[in-house]
Amino acid sequence: MTQLLLGITPELVPTLDNFIAGRNTELLSALRQALVETAGERCFYLWGEPGCGRSHLLQAVIRQLRARGQQAICLCGVVPEAGFLETARAVAVDDVETLNETGQIALFDLYNRMRESGGLLLASGTVAPSHLALRDDLRTRLGWGLVYQVHALDDAEKTEALERHAQARGFSLPHEVAHYLLRHGRRDLPALLGLLDALDTHCLRLKRAPSVPLLKEVMQIPERL
């Protein structure tokens, strides 16, 4: 009989504190500064490959501002008409390269409005502003602000991220399990964290500690005879 699990394992909430900086120390410092200052450049564009941590950073900033009682909105691949965003003091727009024509016009207007009002605007995409397949005027605007490449983590940094994630879920990750996961799992961090979550659920169901054999079961990798 399969044991039913209560939903008591904590989800990893994106924060600036639990973001593994790696080579992104300057970017992390700039975002922290933007959260405490209202002067200076208030428009950011972050770019990098899928799974590099762009979404984590955008969500972390918006969550922190909301916790302070500010109206902050996080969007992905869409920007609604101005009325929905008029009172927002901070807006994050993820995956700007997927915006349709209407969304691009809305983001152009939002950029100008935020720049004039001193609001905080965060945007992100997979490539640098100059390589975005967007309207010329929007591409130019996105390049005016602070532009940072979000560098993916190396294996040592990914191991640290996996260990932190395991600790947040309430268990200790054996080194050999982390090593196997990095060797045989997908390279992007969200996929690795998803596998770690699945391993944790599997271990709780079986009431056993995390191990490479159990990880193989989760990954559906057969044992060699």
C-alpha positions as CSV (number, residue, x, y, z in Angstrom):
1,M,0.0,0.0,0.0
2,T,1.3,3.4,-0.9
3,Q,1.4,5.9,2.0
4,L,-0.4,9.1,1.4
5,L,1.8,12.1,2.3
6,L,0.6,15.3,4.0
7,G,1.7,18.4,2.2
8,I,4.0,19.5,5.0
9,T,7.3,19.8,3.1
10,P,8.1,23.5,2.7
11,E,8.4,25.0,-0.8
12,L,11.4,27.0,-1.7
13,V,10.3,30.6,-1.8
14,P,12.6,32.7,-4.1
15,T,14.5,35.3,-2.1
16,L,17.7,37.2,-2.6
17,D,19.2,35.4,0.4
18,N,18.7,31.9,-1.0
19,F,20.0,32.8,-4.4
20,I,23.4,31.3,-5.0
21,A,25.3,34.3,-6.5
22,G,28.2,32.6,-8.1
23,R,29.5,35.1,-10.7
24,N,26.5,37.3,-10.2
25,T,27.7,39.1,-7.0
26,E,27.6,42.5,-8.6
27,L,24.0,42.0,-9.9
28,L,22.8,40.8,-6.5
29,S,24.4,43.8,-4.9
30,A,22.7,46.1,-7.4
31,L,19.3,44.6,-6.8
32,R,19.7,44.9,-3.0
33,Q,20.6,48.5,-3.5
34,A,17.6,49.2,-5.7
35,L,15.4,47.8,-2.9
36,V,16.6,50.4,-0.4
37,E,17.2,53.4,-2.6
38,T,14.8,55.4,-4.8
39,A,17.4,57.5,-6.6
40,G,19.6,56.4,-9.5
41,E,18.8,53.9,-12.3
42,R,15.6,52.1,-11.6
43,C,15.3,50.0,-14.8
44,F,17.0,46.6,-15.0
45,Y,17.3,44.1,-17.9
46,L,18.6,40.7,-17.0
47,W,19.5,38.1,-19.6
48,G,20.8,34.6,-19.7
49,E,20.1,31.0,-20.7
50,P,17.0,29.2,-19.3
51,G,17.5,28.0,-15.8
52,C,20.2,30.6,-14.9
53,G,18.2,32.2,-12.2
54,R,16.6,35.2,-13.9
55,S,13.1,34.2,-12.8
56,H,14.2,33.6,-9.2
57,L,15.7,37.1,-9.0
58,L,12.6,38.8,-10.4
59,Q,10.3,37.0,-8.1
60,A,12.5,37.6,-5.1
61,V,12.5,41.3,-5.6
62,I,8.8,41.5,-6.1
63,R,8.1,39.3,-3.1
64,Q,10.3,41.5,-0.9
65,L,8.5,44.7,-2.0
66,R,5.1,43.1,-1.4
67,A,6.2,42.1,2.1
68,R,6.9,45.8,2.7
69,G,3.3,46.7,1.7
70,Q,4.2,48.1,-1.8
71,Q,2.2,47.3,-4.9
72,A,4.5,45.2,-7.0
73,I,3.5,42.9,-9.9
74,C,5.4,40.0,-11.5
75,L,4.5,39.1,-15.1
76,C,5.7,36.5,-17.6
77,G,5.5,36.8,-21.3
78,V,2.7,39.3,-21.2
79,V,2.1,43.0,-20.3
80,P,-1.5,44.1,-19.9
81,E,-2.9,47.5,-20.8
82,A,-1.8,50.5,-18.8
83,G,-4.9,50.6,-16.5
84,F,-3.9,47.4,-14.7
85,L,-0.4,48.7,-13.9
86,E,-1.0,52.4,-13.2
87,T,-0.7,52.2,-9.5
88,A,2.2,49.7,-9.3
89,R,5.4,51.0,-8.0
90,A,7.4,48.0,-9.2
91,V,6.8,45.6,-12.1
92,A,8.9,42.6,-13.3
93,V,8.4,41.2,-16.8
94,D,10.0,37.8,-17.5
95,D,10.6,36.3,-20.9
96,V,10.2,39.6,-22.8
97,E,11.2,37.8,-26.1
98,T,7.8,36.1,-26.1
99,L,5.8,39.3,-26.0
100,N,3.3,39.9,-28.9
101,E,3.0,43.3,-30.6
102,T,0.4,44.5,-28.1
103,G,2.6,43.4,-25.2
104,Q,5.6,45.1,-26.7
105,I,3.8,48.4,-27.0
106,A,2.5,48.1,-23.4
107,L,6.1,47.4,-22.1
108,F,7.4,50.4,-24.1
109,D,4.8,52.6,-22.4
110,L,5.5,51.0,-19.0
111,Y,9.2,51.6,-19.3
112,N,8.7,55.3,-20.1
113,R,6.2,55.7,-17.3
114,M,8.4,54.0,-14.7
115,R,11.4,56.0,-15.7
116,E,9.5,59.2,-15.3
117,S,7.9,58.3,-12.0
118,G,10.9,56.7,-10.4
119,G,9.3,53.3,-10.2
120,L,11.2,50.0,-10.4
121,L,11.1,48.0,-13.6
122,L,12.8,44.6,-14.0
123,A,12.7,42.8,-17.4
124,S,14.4,39.7,-18.5
125,G,15.1,37.6,-21.6
126,T,17.3,34.9,-23.0
127,V,19.6,37.3,-25.0
128,A,21.1,40.7,-24.6
129,P,18.9,43.7,-25.6
130,S,20.6,44.2,-28.9
131,H,19.7,40.6,-30.0
132,L,16.0,40.7,-29.0
133,A,13.6,40.2,-31.8
134,L,11.4,43.1,-30.6
135,R,10.4,46.5,-31.8
136,D,13.5,48.8,-32.3
137,D,12.2,51.4,-29.8
138,L,11.6,48.8,-27.1
139,R,14.9,47.1,-27.7
140,T,16.6,50.5,-27.3
141,R,14.8,51.3,-24.1
142,L,15.7,48.0,-22.5
143,G,19.4,48.7,-23.3
144,W,19.2,52.2,-21.6
145,G,19.0,50.8,-18.1
146,L,21.2,48.6,-16.1
147,V,21.9,45.4,-18.2
148,Y,23.3,42.3,-16.5
149,Q,24.0,38.8,-17.8
150,V,22.9,36.2,-15.3
151,H,25.7,33.6,-15.4
152,A,24.7,30.0,-14.9
153,L,26.2,28.2,-11.9
154,D,29.2,25.8,-12.2
155,D,29.0,22.3,-10.6
156,A,30.3,23.4,-7.3
157,E,27.7,26.2,-7.1
158,K,25.0,23.9,-8.2
159,T,25.9,21.4,-5.4
160,E,25.6,24.3,-2.9
161,A,22.2,25.2,-4.3
162,L,21.1,21.5,-4.1
163,E,22.3,21.2,-0.5
164,R,20.5,24.5,0.5
165,H,17.3,23.3,-1.2
166,A,17.5,19.9,0.6
167,Q,18.0,21.7,3.9
168,A,15.0,23.9,3.3
169,R,12.9,20.8,2.8
170,G,14.2,19.3,6.0
171,F,16.8,16.7,5.0
172,S,20.5,16.4,4.5
173,L,21.7,15.6,0.9
174,P,24.5,13.0,0.8
175,H,27.5,14.1,-1.4
176,E,27.3,11.0,-3.5
177,V,23.6,11.7,-4.3
178,A,24.4,15.3,-5.4
179,H,27.3,14.1,-7.5
180,Y,25.1,11.5,-9.3
181,L,22.4,14.0,-9.8
182,L,24.8,16.4,-11.5
183,R,26.3,13.7,-13.7
184,H,23.1,12.2,-14.9
185,G,20.4,14.9,-14.5
186,R,19.7,17.8,-16.8
187,R,22.1,20.7,-16.5
188,D,19.6,23.5,-15.6
189,L,19.1,24.1,-11.9
190,P,15.2,24.2,-12.0
191,A,15.2,20.6,-13.4
192,L,17.8,19.5,-10.8
193,L,15.7,20.9,-8.0
194,G,12.6,19.3,-9.4
195,L,14.4,15.9,-9.3
196,L,15.5,16.6,-5.7
197,D,11.9,17.3,-4.8
198,A,10.8,14.1,-6.4
199,L,13.5,12.2,-4.5
200,D,12.4,13.7,-1.2
201,T,8.8,12.7,-1.8
202,H,9.9,9.2,-2.8
203,C,12.0,8.8,0.3
204,L,9.2,10.0,2.6
205,R,6.8,7.6,1.0
206,L,9.3,4.7,1.6
207,K,10.5,6.1,5.0
208,R,14.1,5.8,3.8
209,A,17.0,8.2,3.7
210,P,18.1,9.6,0.3
211,S,20.5,7.4,-1.6
212,V,21.8,6.9,-5.1
213,P,19.6,3.7,-5.6
214,L,16.5,5.7,-4.7
215,L,17.5,8.5,-7.0
216,K,17.9,6.0,-9.8
217,E,14.3,4.8,-9.1
218,V,13.1,8.4,-9.4
219,M,15.1,9.0,-12.6
220,Q,14.0,5.6,-13.8
221,I,17.5,4.4,-14.4
222,P,17.8,0.6,-14.1
223,E,20.4,-1.0,-11.9
224,R,23.1,-2.9,-13.8
225,L,23.2,-6.6,-13.2
